[in-house]
């Protein structure tokens, strides 16, 4: 392999791209050599990251610039075809969560990567929180016993109010390009954690609504319940919450203890049977290779070790199936059983 892996960016409209390109630039293992996006303003912005080849057309980039891997940061719908095109050319793929706008699309992405034998990583931004990584390590070591509930709430005032660019929120607010609204944007996080620890739930029940943003054509709030044989978990989404004091606190309930990872101050708290309010734990720094999406992705490309766990395709696909079931449950007012029928995979629309 070359001294630095050659990376291309397909799509720049997802605002998370810029922090990830910054991390890539700081890496000793990879370099951004090409990017494509139809928006001239975003093309100009990516040039400031030292990008040598910039295109308006995705296929032109893929056909003209040799690459080892791609970052996909287009809207959720178009990201599917971009991932499939990249896989067909033997390029490793990092795609920002969720995998697609639909479960059928996500299944196509995983199948394409498997057929091509390339790495596929789904980047969940909270995967790089030190306190969450440590919480998952403690759970794996049995520190809180058998997990019977995972709760997560992702919420803020909305993509526009949060300060995202119009290139990002324009498609987030479009149910066809996003896959839905707040439920698709935010319920996947809690679904991913739940599926990582407990596997695919057997039943999903969700309620959603457009509670405050009357100009939207999608839901701005949602609550999704996941049922396993011996567990009940929730994932909640809001684009209308004032403040974030109850947001981004993954909480894990086990037979021997409770863990809560607080986003606001990056702390981790553990309560056991003899502790009413718990104790704050020391959180070690992130290990080399686990400190950022770029570091993790490039390490796995070089080593050939398959990407599994939270950012693996299996968890990503299960999360997408839960979200799809949640959309169906909310729309039809019923509990949806999993796995979804094969007919769902035949209809991406």
C-alpha positions as CSV (number, residue, x, y, z in Angstrom):
1,X,0.0,0.0,0.0
2,X,1.1,3.6,-0.5
3,X,2.5,5.7,2.3
4,X,-0.8,7.5,2.4
5,X,-4.1,6.1,1.3
6,X,-5.8,8.1,-1.4
7,X,-9.3,9.3,-0.2
8,X,-12.1,10.9,-2.2
9,X,-15.2,12.6,-0.9
10,X,-18.5,11.9,-2.6
11,X,-20.9,14.6,-1.5
12,X,-20.2,17.6,0.7
13,X,-23.7,18.6,1.7
14,X,-23.7,16.7,5.0
15,X,-22.2,19.2,7.4
16,X,-20.3,16.4,9.3
17,X,-18.0,16.1,6.4
18,X,-15.9,19.1,7.4
19,X,-14.8,17.8,10.8
20,X,-14.1,14.4,9.3
21,X,-11.9,16.0,6.6
22,X,-10.0,17.9,9.3
23,X,-9.3,14.6,11.0
24,X,-8.2,13.1,7.7
25,X,-5.8,16.0,7.1
26,X,-4.3,15.4,10.6
27,X,-3.8,11.7,9.9
28,X,-0.5,10.1,8.8
29,X,-2.3,7.3,7.0
30,X,-4.5,9.1,4.5
31,X,-4.9,12.1,2.3
32,X,-7.9,13.8,0.6
33,X,-7.1,13.9,-3.2
34,X,-10.5,14.4,-4.8
35,X,-14.0,15.5,-4.0
36,X,-17.3,15.9,-5.9
37,X,-20.5,17.8,-5.2
38,X,-22.9,19.7,-7.5
39,X,-22.8,22.9,-5.4
40,X,-20.1,25.4,-6.5
41,X,-19.8,26.9,-3.0
42,X,-19.0,23.5,-1.5
43,X,-16.5,22.8,-4.2
44,X,-14.7,26.0,-3.3
45,X,-14.9,25.2,0.4
46,X,-13.3,21.7,0.0
47,X,-10.4,23.3,-2.0
48,X,-9.4,25.0,1.3
49,X,-8.7,21.5,2.7
50,X,-6.0,21.0,0.2
51,X,-8.1,18.9,-2.2
52,X,-6.4,18.7,-5.6
53,X,-9.2,17.4,-7.8
54,X,-12.7,18.9,-7.5
55,X,-15.7,17.8,-9.6
56,X,-19.4,18.6,-10.0
57,X,-20.1,15.1,-11.2
58,X,-19.6,12.0,-8.9
59,X,-19.1,9.5,-11.7
60,X,-16.5,11.7,-13.4
61,X,-14.4,11.7,-10.2
62,X,-14.8,7.9,-9.8
63,X,-13.7,7.3,-13.4
64,X,-10.8,9.7,-13.5
65,X,-9.0,9.7,-10.2
66,X,-7.4,6.5,-8.7
67,X,-8.6,6.1,-5.1
68,X,-8.2,3.6,-2.2
69,X,-11.4,4.7,-0.4
70,X,-14.2,7.2,-0.3
71,X,-16.1,9.2,2.3
72,X,-19.8,9.5,1.4
73,X,-21.5,12.7,2.6
74,X,-24.3,13.2,0.2
75,X,-28.0,13.0,1.2
76,X,-29.2,9.6,2.5
77,X,-30.9,8.6,-0.7
78,X,-28.1,9.4,-3.2
79,X,-25.5,7.9,-0.9
80,X,-26.7,4.5,-1.7
81,X,-25.9,4.6,-5.4
82,X,-22.6,6.4,-4.6
83,X,-21.6,3.6,-2.3
84,X,-22.5,0.9,-4.8
85,X,-20.5,2.7,-7.6
86,X,-17.5,2.9,-5.3
87,X,-17.7,-0.7,-4.2
88,X,-17.9,-1.8,-7.9
89,X,-14.5,0.0,-8.4
90,X,-12.9,-1.8,-5.4
91,X,-12.9,1.3,-3.1
92,X,-13.4,1.0,0.6
93,X,-16.4,3.0,1.9
94,X,-17.0,5.2,4.9
95,X,-20.6,6.5,4.9
96,X,-22.1,8.8,7.5
97,X,-24.9,7.5,9.5
98,X,-27.5,6.2,8.7
99,X,-26.5,3.9,5.9
100,X,-29.3,5.0,3.6
101,X,-32.8,6.6,3.4
102,X,-34.4,3.2,3.5
103,X,-33.7,-0.3,4.9
104,X,-33.8,-1.6,1.3
105,X,-31.1,0.9,0.3
106,X,-29.0,0.0,3.3
107,X,-29.2,-3.7,2.4
108,X,-28.0,-2.9,-1.1
109,X,-25.0,-1.0,0.2
110,X,-24.0,-3.9,2.5
111,X,-24.5,-6.4,-0.3
112,X,-22.4,-4.4,-2.7
113,X,-19.5,-4.1,-0.2
114,X,-19.6,-7.8,0.5
115,X,-19.6,-8.7,-3.2
116,X,-16.6,-6.4,-3.8
117,X,-14.8,-7.5,-0.7
118,X,-14.2,-3.9,0.5
119,X,-14.4,-2.4,4.0
120,X,-17.7,-0.7,4.8
121,X,-17.9,1.6,7.8
122,X,-20.9,3.5,9.1
123,X,-19.8,6.5,11.0
124,X,-21.8,7.2,14.2
125,X,-20.3,10.5,15.6
126,X,-20.8,9.4,19.2
127,X,-18.6,6.4,18.6
128,X,-15.6,8.7,19.3
129,X,-16.8,9.9,22.7
130,X,-14.3,8.6,25.3
131,X,-17.0,8.2,28.0
132,X,-19.2,6.1,25.6
133,X,-16.4,3.9,24.5
134,X,-15.5,3.2,28.1
135,X,-19.1,2.5,29.0
136,X,-19.3,-0.1,26.2
137,X,-16.1,-1.6,27.4
138,X,-17.4,-2.0,30.9
139,X,-20.6,-3.5,29.6
140,X,-18.6,-6.0,27.6
141,X,-16.6,-6.9,30.7
142,X,-19.9,-7.6,32.6
143,X,-19.7,-4.6,34.9
144,X,-23.4,-4.1,35.0
145,X,-24.5,-7.7,34.4
146,X,-27.2,-8.5,31.9
147,X,-28.4,-5.5,30.0
148,X,-32.2,-5.2,30.0
149,X,-32.7,-1.6,28.7
150,X,-30.9,1.0,26.6
151,X,-32.2,4.6,26.5
152,X,-31.1,7.4,24.3
153,X,-32.5,10.8,23.5
154,X,-31.1,12.9,20.7
155,X,-32.6,16.4,20.6
156,X,-32.0,20.1,19.8
157,X,-34.0,22.9,18.3
158,X,-33.8,21.7,14.8
159,X,-31.1,21.5,12.0
160,X,-31.6,25.1,10.9
161,X,-31.8,26.4,14.5
162,X,-28.7,24.4,15.4
163,X,-26.7,26.3,12.8
164,X,-26.4,23.7,10.1
165,X,-25.9,24.9,6.5
166,X,-28.8,25.2,4.1
167,X,-27.1,22.5,2.0
168,X,-27.6,20.1,4.9
169,X,-31.0,21.0,6.3
170,X,-32.6,21.3,2.9
171,X,-32.3,17.6,2.4
172,X,-32.8,16.7,6.1
173,X,-36.2,18.4,5.8
174,X,-37.0,16.4,2.7
175,X,-38.5,13.0,3.5
176,X,-37.6,11.5,0.2
177,X,-33.9,12.4,0.5
178,X,-33.6,11.9,4.2
179,X,-36.0,8.9,4.5
180,X,-38.2,10.8,7.0
181,X,-37.6,13.6,9.5
182,X,-36.3,13.6,13.1
183,X,-37.0,9.9,13.5
184,X,-34.6,9.0,10.7
185,X,-32.1,11.6,11.7
186,X,-31.9,10.8,15.4
187,X,-33.6,7.6,16.4
188,X,-30.9,5.5,14.7
189,X,-28.4,6.3,17.4
190,X,-30.3,4.6,20.1
191,X,-31.3,1.8,17.8
192,X,-27.6,1.2,16.9
193,X,-26.6,1.0,20.6
194,X,-29.5,-1.3,21.3
195,X,-28.7,-3.6,18.4
196,X,-25.0,-3.6,19.3
197,X,-25.8,-4.9,22.8
198,X,-29.0,-6.9,22.4
199,X,-29.3,-7.7,18.7
200,X,-32.3,-7.0,16.5
201,X,-35.5,-6.5,18.5
202,X,-38.5,-8.6,17.9
203,X,-41.0,-5.8,17.9
204,X,-40.9,-2.0,17.4
205,X,-43.6,0.5,18.3
206,X,-43.2,4.2,17.5
207,X,-45.2,7.4,17.7
208,X,-44.2,10.6,15.8
209,X,-45.6,13.9,14.9
210,X,-45.1,17.4,13.6
211,X,-45.5,19.1,16.9
212,X,-44.0,22.6,16.4
213,X,-42.6,23.0,12.9
214,X,-45.7,23.4,10.8
215,X,-43.7,24.2,7.6
216,X,-42.1,20.8,7.6
217,X,-43.4,17.8,5.6
218,X,-41.9,15.3,8.0
219,X,-42.0,14.6,11.7
220,X,-40.2,16.8,14.2
221,X,-40.5,14.5,17.2
222,X,-40.6,10.8,17.6
223,X,-40.4,8.1,20.3
224,X,-39.5,4.5,19.4
225,X,-39.7,1.5,21.7
226,X,-37.8,-1.7,21.0
227,X,-38.8,-5.0,22.5
228,X,-36.6,-8.1,23.0
229,X,-37.5,-11.2,24.9
230,X,-35.9,-9.9,28.1
231,X,-35.4,-6.2,27.3
232,X,-37.3,-3.0,26.5
233,X,-35.3,0.0,25.1
234,X,-36.2,3.4,23.8
235,X,-34.7,5.9,21.4
236,X,-36.2,9.4,21.2
237,X,-35.7,12.2,18.7
238,X,-36.6,15.9,18.7
239,X,-36.0,18.8,16.4
240,X,-37.9,21.2,18.7
241,X,-36.2,20.9,22.1
242,X,-35.1,24.1,23.9
243,X,-31.6,23.6,25.2
244,X,-29.8,20.3,25.3
245,X,-29.6,19.5,29.0
246,X,-31.5,16.2,28.5
247,X,-29.9,15.3,25.2
248,X,-27.2,12.8,24.3
249,X,-27.0,10.8,27.5
250,X,-26.9,7.1,26.6
251,X,-28.0,5.1,29.6
252,X,-27.6,1.4,30.1
253,X,-29.6,-0.6,32.7
254,X,-28.3,-3.9,33.8
255,X,-29.0,-6.6,36.4
256,X,-26.0,-5.5,38.4
257,X,-25.8,-1.7,37.8
258,X,-26.6,1.4,35.7
259,X,-24.3,3.4,33.5
260,X,-25.0,6.9,32.2
261,X,-22.6,8.7,29.8
262,X,-23.1,12.5,30.0
263,X,-22.4,14.4,26.8
264,X,-22.4,17.8,28.5
265,X,-19.3,17.2,30.5
266,X,-17.9,14.0,29.0
267,X,-18.4,12.1,32.3
268,X,-19.4,8.5,33.0
269,X,-21.4,7.5,36.0
270,X,-22.0,4.1,37.5
271,X,-24.6,3.0,40.1
272,X,-24.5,-0.4,41.6
273,X,-26.8,-2.2,44.1
274,X,-25.2,-0.4,47.1
275,X,-25.1,3.1,45.5
276,X,-28.3,5.2,45.2
277,X,-26.9,8.0,43.0
278,X,-23.8,6.4,41.7
279,X,-20.2,7.4,41.4
280,X,-18.2,9.2,38.7
281,X,-15.7,6.9,37.0
282,X,-12.3,7.8,35.6
283,X,-12.5,7.7,31.8
284,X,-9.2,6.8,30.1
285,X,-8.1,8.6,27.0
286,X,-9.0,7.0,23.7
287,X,-6.7,4.3,22.5
288,X,-4.6,4.8,19.3
289,X,-6.7,3.7,16.4
290,X,-10.0,4.5,18.2
291,X,-9.7,8.3,18.5
292,X,-11.5,9.4,15.3
293,X,-13.4,8.0,12.3
294,X,-10.4,8.7,10.1
295,X,-7.9,6.9,12.3
296,X,-10.3,3.9,12.8
297,X,-11.2,3.6,9.1
298,X,-7.7,3.9,7.7
299,X,-6.3,1.5,10.3
300,X,-8.7,-1.2,9.2
301,X,-8.0,-0.7,5.5
302,X,-4.3,-1.2,6.2
303,X,-4.7,-4.2,8.5
304,X,-7.5,-5.8,6.5
305,X,-9.3,-6.5,9.8
306,X,-13.1,-6.4,9.2
307,X,-14.9,-3.5,10.6
308,X,-17.4,-4.8,13.2
309,X,-19.1,-3.4,16.3
310,X,-20.9,-0.1,16.5
311,X,-19.5,1.2,13.1
312,X,-19.9,-2.1,11.4
313,X,-22.3,-2.8,8.6
314,X,-24.3,-5.4,10.5
315,X,-25.2,-3.0,13.3
316,X,-25.8,-0.3,10.8
317,X,-28.2,-2.5,8.8
318,X,-30.1,-3.6,12.0
319,X,-30.4,0.1,13.1
320,X,-31.8,1.0,9.7
321,X,-34.3,-1.9,9.9
322,X,-35.5,-0.7,13.3
323,X,-35.9,2.9,12.0
324,X,-37.8,1.6,9.0
325,X,-40.1,-0.4,11.3
326,X,-40.5,2.7,13.4
327,X,-41.6,4.8,10.4
328,X,-44.1,2.1,9.5
329,X,-45.4,1.8,13.1
330,X,-45.9,5.5,13.5
331,X,-47.7,5.8,10.1
332,X,-49.9,2.8,10.6
333,X,-50.5,3.1,14.4
334,X,-49.4,-0.5,15.2
335,X,-46.5,-2.5,16.5
336,X,-44.3,-3.9,13.8
337,X,-42.6,-7.3,14.1
338,X,-39.0,-7.9,13.0
339,X,-37.4,-9.0,10.9
340,X,-39.2,-7.1,8.2
341,X,-40.6,-9.2,5.4
342,X,-38.5,-9.8,2.3
343,X,-40.9,-7.8,0.2
344,X,-39.6,-4.6,1.9
345,X,-36.2,-5.2,0.4
346,X,-37.7,-5.2,-3.1
347,X,-39.1,-1.8,-2.8
348,X,-36.7,1.0,-2.0
349,X,-39.4,3.7,-2.5
